[in-house]
Amino acid sequence: MKAIQLIKYGEASTSFKIATVPEPELTNNEDVLIQVEASGINFADVMARKGLYRAAPPLPAVLGYEVVGVVIKVKDPANEHYIGKKVLAMTRFGGYAEFALSTIKGIQEIPKELNNGAALALATQYCTAYFALNVEMNLMKGDTVLIHAASGGVGTALTQLAKLKGCKVIGLTRSKNKLDYLTKNGVDICIVTSSEDYVNEVETKIGNKKVDAIFNPIGGKTVKKDLSLLSSGGKLVFFGISERLKKPKGIINTFFQLLKIGKVHPAILLLNSQSIIGVNLLKIAEDKPNVIDLILKELIELASENKINPNAKHGYSYKEIHSAHDGLEKGNFTGKSFINWEK
């Protein structure tokens, strides 16, 4: 089968090759084999390409956390009713290929009206947002939330899910060109971080009121800034560290990144009644697949009822993996990006 292999760390233009590799083998009773129609691309894949994601497999590696396709083989005969069904599947890597391995607990049948890109967005992006916003906290109507990278895949999902709860959303973006997208997606207050200090802007726009929840995939100095905006009882959800991309891999650069983030003493969190929460969807899916299963079911239902609207306009051929990765890394996209496999 064809697969996109990560053959070396570095820039998107030189890191990948299209290779012929063996089809995955079904070894566990819950395994299913999927003929892939489309594969999702996530920022964690960019981190893996840069050599900055420790959970990634050794080179040459096939990345990819989710696929849409048709089940063509199962290990356990009791699961044969899945054969021929079109599903959204979570994969622990291996998604950038014509055939991918998943498990019965990692797949959900998708309705015909849900296109491939939108379905893929529901996996990593919307699952991360749902877990962060609905499982890790209990936001109330009227609460104020701050979302970094609000035009990205997770940012798009967080905005829509927060608006469903009746929250006021402050969305941050680096580009003025994305302001219209943020507004149409439901953001109440848009701030361009490349030209404005977002702490001052937030304080100016909401006055003495503090922010009830902050969602941060950036890291670095933004963590200290976020804590200064957080209300008593507020929660800072940390689900990425894209700031780390600015420096090459290595323990020294990682150490300096930690210095930027700074120390947060538990006593300070106690005094302010605040929380810092880390969300790693890959780890959650590995340890608690039943939780992801329930979340995916809920998200598919919300999408079918048009209560959420996954944005997935950036689809590429698998042969254009370099352009897809480069665009995602540089922040050129809004919503979900993915690759299609030609029949």
Rosetta blueprint (number, residue, H / E / L):
1 M L
2 K E
3 A E
4 I E
5 Q E
6 L E
7 I L
8 K L
9 Y L
10 G L
11 E L
12 A H
13 S H
14 T H
15 S H
16 F E
17 K E
18 I E
19 A E
20 T E
21 V L
22 P L
23 E L
24 P L
25 E L
26 L L
27 T L
28 N L
29 N L
30 E L
31 D E
32 V E
33 L E
34 I E
35 Q E
36 V E
37 E E
38 A E
39 S E
40 G E
41 I E
42 N L
43 F H
44 A H
45 D H
46 V H
47 M H
48 A H
49 R H
50 K L
51 G L
52 L L
53 Y L
54 R L
55 A L
56 A L
57 P L
58 P L
59 L L
60 P L
61 A E
62 V L
63 L L
64 G L
65 Y L
66 E E
67 V E
68 V E
69 G E
70 V E
71 V E
72 I E
73 K E
74 V E
75 K L
76 D L
77 P H
78 A H
79 N H
80 E H
81 H H
82 Y H
83 I L
84 G L
85 K L
86 K E
87 V E
88 L E
89 A E
90 M E
91 T L
92 R L
93 F L
94 G L
95 G L
96 Y L
97 A E
98 E L
99 F E
100 A E
101 L E
102 S E
103 T E
104 I H
105 K H
106 G H
107 I E
108 Q E
109 E E
110 I L
111 P L
112 K L
113 E L
114 L L
115 N L
116 N H
117 G H
118 A H
119 A H
120 L H
121 A H
122 L H
123 A H
124 T H
125 Q H
126 Y H
127 C H
128 T H
129 A H
130 Y H
131 F H
132 A H
133 L H
134 N H
135 V H
136 E L
137 M L
138 N L
139 L L
140 M L
141 K L
142 G L
143 D L
144 T E
145 V E
146 L E
147 I E
148 H L
149 A L
150 A L
151 S L
152 G E
153 G H
154 V H
155 G H
156 T H
157 A H
158 L H
159 T H
160 Q H
161 L H
162 A H
163 K H
164 L H
165 K L
166 G L
167 C L
168 K E
169 V E
170 I E
171 G E
172 L E
173 T E
174 R L
175 S L
176 K H
177 N H
178 K H
179 L H
180 D H
181 Y H
182 L H
183 T H
184 K H
185 N H
186 G L
187 V L
188 D L
189 I E
190 C E
191 I E
192 V E
193 T L
194 S L
195 S L
196 E L
197 D L
198 Y H
199 V H
200 N H
201 E H
202 V H
203 E H
204 T H
205 K H
206 I H
207 G L
208 N L
209 K L
210 K L
211 V E
212 D E
213 A E
214 I E
215 F E
216 N E
217 P L
218 I L
219 G L
220 G L
221 K L
222 T H
223 V H
224 K H
225 K H
226 D H
227 L H
228 S H
229 L H
230 L E
231 S E
232 S E
233 G E
234 G E
235 K E
236 L E
237 V E
238 F E
239 F L
240 G L
241 I L
242 S H
243 E H
244 R H
245 L H
246 K H
247 K L
248 P L
249 K L
250 G L
251 I H
252 I H
253 N H
254 T H
255 F H
256 F H
257 Q H
258 L H
259 L H
260 K H
261 I H
262 G L
263 K L
264 V L
265 H L
266 P H
267 A H
268 I H
269 L H
270 L H
271 L H
272 N H
273 S L
274 Q L
275 S E
276 I E
277 I E
278 G E
279 V L
280 N L
281 L H
282 L H
283 K H
284 I H
285 A H
286 E H
287 D H
288 K L
289 P H
290 N H
291 V H
292 I H
293 D H
294 L H
295 I H
296 L H
297 K H
298 E H
299 L H
300 I H
301 E H
302 L H
303 A H
304 S H
305 E L
306 N L
307 K L
308 I L
309 N L
310 P L
311 N L
312 A L
313 K L
314 H E
315 G E
316 Y E
317 S E
318 Y H
319 K H
320 E H
321 I H
322 H H
323 S H
324 A H
325 H H
326 D H
327 G H
328 L H
329 E H
330 K L
331 G L
332 N L
333 F L
334 T L
335 G E
336 K L
337 S E
338 F E
339 I E
340 N E
341 W L
342 E L
343 K L
